[in-house]
Structure formats: C-alpha cells, structure tokens
Amino acid sequence: MAGLGKGKLSPTACRPLFSRPSRGSSISSAKAMNTLHPSARAAPVSPLSALPPGALYRSLFVHSVSSRPWLLGPAISFLSFLCQPKRGFLVDVNRNKALAWIMKQTVYKQFCAGETLAETKATMKGMRDMGFRGTIITLATETLFDHEKNAAHGLGVGTAGVEAGSGHCPAITSWLGRTLGAVGLLGEGDQLAIKLTGAGPLVTDALAGRERLPKQMLDALDEISVLCKQKQASILIDAESQLYQFGILDVGLDLMQRFNRDGHAVIYSTYQAYLKSTPATIAQHLAAAAEGGYTLGLKLVRGAYLATDKRSLMHDTKQDTDDAYNSIALGALRRELGGFGGEGKVDFPSVHLMLCGHNKESVFAAHALHQRRLDQGLPTVPVGFAQLQGMSDELSLGLLLRRKEGEASSTKGPDVYKCSTWGGLGECLGYLARRAAENRDAASRTQDEYRALKRENRLAVTQLADIVRLADPVTGPSVRPSDLTSPLHLPPPLHLPPPLHLPPPFHLPPPLHLPPPFLVLTRLLCTALVLDPTRFITMASNGAVKTSSSIPRVPPAGVWCPAVTYFLPDSDDIDLEAQSLYFAHLARSGLTGLVIMGTNSEAFLLTREERSRIVSAARAAVGANFPLMAGVGAHSTKQTLQLAEDAAKAGANYLLVLPPAYFGKATTMAVVKRFFAEVAAKAPLPVVIYNFPGVCNGVDLDSETITDIVRQSAQANPDGISNVVGVKLTCGSVGKITRLAATFPSDEFATFGGQSDFLIGGLAAGSAGCVAAFANVFPALTSEIYRLYKAGRFDEAMRWQRLAALAESPCKSGIAATKFAVACYSAKLAGIDDAERKLRPRHPYEEVAEATKMTVRKTMAAASEAQGSLQG
C-alpha cells in the first residue's frame, strides 16, 4: 500500500489531477492551433474548468477575501455580528434590502443552495449537470449553543412551545413541513441532511438532557425516514453543538436500528474527528450495530463548531485532528476499526461510510485505498465523498475527473456529492459565519484554491481573446466556436441580433495580464456581450417583451392551468415574488401552457396595471418558449382592446376573451357577435373565446354562435384566416365540443373543456384538452391523464380521471376553495412560504371556513398521494 501508513499519509498517496488534454487540442484546424496564444495551447484542463462562469467569478471573489487574513478577520467578525439578535436596521438582513442583496449575491450564493425550494431545486440540477452523483441538502435552521457565553441562539427556529389544547409544537410542525418539502426535491442520487435542533426548544431541551424526544418529533422523524427509504435516499443527521450532540447520536442509533436493516443505510450519524471522544464513540456504535444486526451509517467530518464548543473536548492541534480523521476513514475502509476486524478479532459489522472533508491528501488517500481493495478483491465498505458547496471545488471536481477516468476503463469511480444548505438569508448567517471561520483555520488550503481559481480565470480570458481574434474577418482563420473546448459553453452558431453591432475587427491583443477584479469583470462583459448578447436584450424596440417565434398560431393541445394569484397578507398587494415562483413551478410540472388573468386569478379584482405586471412576471418566470394565454375580459370593446395591447406587450401569446355581459338582458347574440368581430379584427394576438355563463349573467354561447364568430373573422381578413383560434367551454357541454370538433380542423381551431373532470370525455369527442382550475392543485396528475389517453392507455387514464374527478369536487365551490387547496399542495412544492395567508381571496372576499378546509384535505388526500407517485 504505497503512500499509506496506519492513519498517516505520505505525499505519494496523491497523484496529479491535471491529466486531461489541453483546451487547445480540440481545435480541428492546424492553422487555428498555431494561431492560438502560447499559454492557451499548452495549458492543461483543470478540474475547475467544469465550473459555470458565474460560479467561477464568485468563487474568485470570495477566495480573494478568504485567502487574505487582513480581509478575512473583519469578514468573520461582520458575519458573526449579523448573527446576533436585536440588530439595528443597517445590519439586519431581514429589513435592510440593500444589505440582503449584497450578501445574497456574494457569500450566500457561494455557499447556499437557495432561499426557497424552487431556488434549491435549480441549484441541485446545476450540481447534477456538472456530474455530481447528487446533492446533500439540509435546511439551515438550527440552535447554536455558545459554551463560553453559556447561551443558546436559534437561527430561523421557532420559540413557541406546545399550543394549548392542540398538544402540538408549531416549531416542530414548521420544521417538518419544510423538511418534507426538501424530501420532495430529492431525485436519483440526492440525499437529505437534517439538523434536529432546528425543530425548536422542546427538541433541544430533550437533546441536551439526553431524554426521549417529544412524540410529535418522533412521528416526524419516522415520516421523513419512511419517505426517504421509499426514494432510496439516505438521511444524514448533522452533528451540532456539543450540548446537544450526545442526544443527537442517541436519536441516530435508534433510527438506524429500525431503518438500516435491509443492507441500505437510510440513516447516517455524523462523527466529528476533532473530538477526543470520537474513536470511543464509534467503537460503541460499531458494537451496537454488530449486536443489533443493522448497518451503521458513518458520516465522518472534522468538525465545524470550533468557535463555540468547549475547547478542552477537542484535539490540541490540527495535526491530531487530521490523524484521527485519517485513522477512522482508512480503518473503516480496511474493515479494521474500534476493536473489530483483523486477525483474531470480532467480525466487522455492516458499515456504510460517507467521507465529508476538504483535505485533499485525506480524501485522495481514502479513495486510493478503497479502489485498490476493490481491484484486489479485498473486503471494504461502500463509501461516498462530499464537500460543501462553494468550498474545495478543485477537490470535488478532481474526484469527478477520476470517476470519468474510471468509467472509461470500466471501473467504478468515486461517488461524489456536494453538500448544500438552503433557507432564508437570515437563517443561514450562522452557517456562513462557520464557513468563513473554517477558511481561516485552513489558510493554506484556501490560498491554494485561490491560486487555482486565478489560473482558471486567466486561462478563460486568454481563450476568449483567442476566440475573438480567430473570428476576426480580416486576420483570423475560419474556426467555429463549436470547435473549441471551453468552460464558457459557447452556443453555436453565434448570432448578434440588432441593434447590437460590434465594429470589426474586434481585438483583445494577447498576452493579458490583469489583476483579479479586472480579470473577473473582463470575462463577465466579454461572455455577456460577445458570446450571448441576447441575455442582456430583453425588450424589443417598441417596448414589447420578446417571445419565441416557435409558438404556434393555434394554442397547442394539452392541459392548461389558469393560475391563481398571490397577495401580500398585510397590504393586499400582489406578491410578485411568490407569483413568479409559482409560475416557474407550474411550467416545470408537465403542463402545456398557462392562462394568466383568467377567472381563477381574480382578474376582475385587479387593476389594469396589476394585470400587466402579472403577465410580465409570468413571461419572465417561464421563459420565451412556454405558451401563455392572457385573460382580457372586460365590460366594453375598448377596455378589452386596451387589455389586449397590455397583454401583448407583457409577453402573452394568446388572448382569452369573455363576452361583455354586465348588462345581461341587453347582451344579445347580435351584440356578442359584433363584439368579437371588432376584437378579432383589432387585437394584436390570436383570440380564444371564453364561454362561462356562471360569470357572464347567464350568457351562454351555443356552438352555432361560436362557429359564426370564427367564420366572420376569416371572412374579414384578406388572407381568409380567422384570428379566432379556439374556445374554452366552462359551460361543461361535451355536445358543443363534439360539434365544434366536427366543424373545424384541429390545426385551425382548438376546443378546450373548462374543467378536468370531463377531460377524457372531451378528448373522446375531439377536444384539444382542458383549461382546468384543478391543474393549479395537481398539475402533474392532470397532465398525466391527458398523456395516458393520447398514448392509448385508456384504462390507466380512466383510473386517474375518476380519482381526479372526486378530488376536484371542492374546487367547484369557488375560487377560495381552490386557492386553499393550492396552499396545501402545489404552493409547498413551489417553495412558497406562508402560502395559506398569501392565497386568501382579495378583499372584500373571504377565505373558506374550517369545515371546507377539512373537506379539501380529506377529499384530495388520495390525489396528493397519486401526484407524489408521479413526481417521485
């Protein structure tokens, strides 16, 4: 075992990381190769080349601070001060929006996954795209105990005890709800980490006294464990302040005994190598696992509470901590640890190992030992490797390179994860302060990382200069951006739409010797303006938001969702942040399109400006290629056309138009036809008729009237094509669907049902799908019914249809019930906090009664389980 001693490491244990071809080697043209700057031709590709540009700039900035003690010291003090309660306005991130923005764009995004589940999900996808086996996500809420001050401080933790008469603790309920939301994000390879002290004072009191947890908390842990086991995901119980740690380890052992019995380690406990007692603790837990016949989930870390825990409990030097870490890690991989394994000793129990650390020598030595034992057929244990988001990226990505090398040689490489903390900025301050302190205590490692980041940025800028020079129409050779291998991810072909004009020739003469701040800024500007200018050009010259030209003239078939509206509880104003999260969630849920400003959005309770802002927010949230239909119902032709112009400028693709019916008896069919003829002729977008007698004084358009409106529009247009391209029938008439489908080809006119409970009946009669309020609550389930039917799997489709029809029943009582159902289900998946209050109807209308809420939960329970199975 060259390079390995008993818990000691020699320099030969780690081989070089930089072994892949250089960036320049992928250029097909020899002429182009000779034209490249010399520093770019010979430079090897480092692991950091896999980082997206934004992450690379931010990492360089953060490490430029953390690698300089004279900057890091004040930064740690500032972060620690922000953690203190009762701060003034200027230093309170929850009130000072400017400070919050600066913090979020720098240290928060460097080390944290997101403030909401939606942001966290995007971060997890980015990790998977880089090649990581998965992400280990944990909610930031926790309780810190400062031994020196003898005081506990909760970050994002509720302080209330048991509610009188309910027997439930709100802090535990909140912790469980948010944790279950995180469980819902877990995909293949992702894992969940939990901080037990985040569940509030009842839990921390029990942990401090090593007493049994409250039943509510035990039930919560059982529920989470069962769900993770079903997803084949693991739960890593984080180590926390020493006051609580022994209680936390007791909880972990109890859960392991019940859930780690089938060879899959659902539960891991975290063991801190910097504690002198850790080897003895692990030996005790190995004995318990051997006696109980279950798998010990062993997550090993060095420790992160140096600043607040009792110093005498820790090793005296960093080297002692390193030796303890290596001894435990290598011993477990040899299956010789804690008096178990080896000749003449007790058989080693079942152990699954997760090595979390940022020491390159330790990590690569452990991987080398594990790989060697596998190659030689020697016994070892399953192992994964993890580093924190924003730290030791060169190490993490270096492990990924080894995994790719292993796959190329048909051997299994290491399973590599990133650990990401999520939660509000204020909740994450304690975590961020510890990360800063950890960088101080590992100064040499931080400086190495900073130097590597500087090299990567210089190489990237040099390559960018070469790319621009090579593309010069006068002096540069003919080389496509796609011929280059670069972390900039060039999008061929390169299009520069007007009004942006770059005057040729455009030179950045090599060599470039820029200090780090200018280096970052130069690369940012060049990437944005030269390679992808459309990211900075979001408005056309007439002020309208650009949308995709690939959206068809007739609304595409499928399930459309008429999205509900969120309001700020205290002011009754629109909550655009929650609204944007919700739109983005719906767009990811399998739906064909969104209807904005329909009946369920309470459009008639909104101002003209508010309507436009919500449509704009929807377009920004879902991107240019996702279909949007905007409701423009009003009481007069002029009002309708004004709203239509607003919708077009805000980014809508279609207009959903109610007949004007305020004066019900006066709204004859002749009035309706004249109205639609003028709207269709003057509207800037294709028109979809909205037939909903329930909100139109009983005005109900029959199929003949709808047919006449479509044909009149075609006759009025010089090209003979009607600008009326569809209808939404909330009247519930399958007969109308049948007649309209028999009259118009589906590529000229789309007929949608207005509820989901007759989706299959409508499809059988020729509908294009449905626009259903129920899709707000269970978008994936509703879309699945459509997909199964169109795939010819009629029995399965009908089974889901019956389930959905029963669950949809409460939604028919009104918008308030639908909004409450959204708060119970889809709003949580969208990562929206306090959704029930934000989804109350706009004043003066009232939320549903408690009895109705109970009915919603009871009636929709089965549908919730079904949708969970589809998304899981």
Secondary structure, 3 states (H helix, E strand, C coil): CCCECCCCECHHHCCCCCCCCEHHHHCCCHHHHHHCCHHHHHCECCHHHHCCHHHHHHHHHHHHHHCCHHHHHHHHHHHHHHHCCCCCHHHCCCCCHHHHHHHHHHHHHHHEEECCHHHHHHHHHHHHHHCCCEEEEEECCEEEEECCCCEEEEECCCCCCCCCCCCCCHHHHHHHHHHHHHHCCCCCCCEEEECHHHHCHHHHHHHHCCCCCCHHHHHHHHHHHHHHHHCCCCEEECCCCHHHHHHHHHHHHHHHHHHCCCCCCCEEEEEECCECCHHHHHHHHHHHHHHHCCCEEEEEECCCCCCCCCHHHECCCHHHHHHHHHHHHHHHHHCCECCECCCCCECCCCEEEEEECCCHHHHHHHHHHHHHHHHCCCCCCCEEEEEECCCCHHHHHHHHHHHHHHHHCCCCCCEEEEEEEECCCCCCHHHHHHHHHHHHHCHHHHHHHHHHHHHHHHHHHHHHHHHHHHCCCCCCCCCCHHHCCCCCCCCCCCCCCCCCCCCCCCCCCCCCCCCHHHHHHHHHHHHHHHHCHHHHCCECCCCCECCCCCCCCCCCCEEEEECCCCECCCCCCECHHHHHHHHHHHHCCCCCEEEECCHHHCHHHCCHHHHHHHHHHHHHHHCCCCCEEEECCCCCHHHHHHHHHHHHHHCCCEEEECCCCCCHHHCCHHHHHHHHHHHHHHCCCCEEEEECHHHCCCCCCCHHHHHHHHHHHHHHCCCCCCCEEEEEECCCCHHHHHHHHHHCCCCCCEEEECCCCCHHHHHHHCCCEEECCHHHHCHHHHHHHHHHHHCCCHHHHHHHHHHHHHHHHHHHHCHHHHHHHHHHCHHHHCCCCCHHHHCCCCCCCCCCCHHHHHHHHHHHHHHHHHHHHHHC
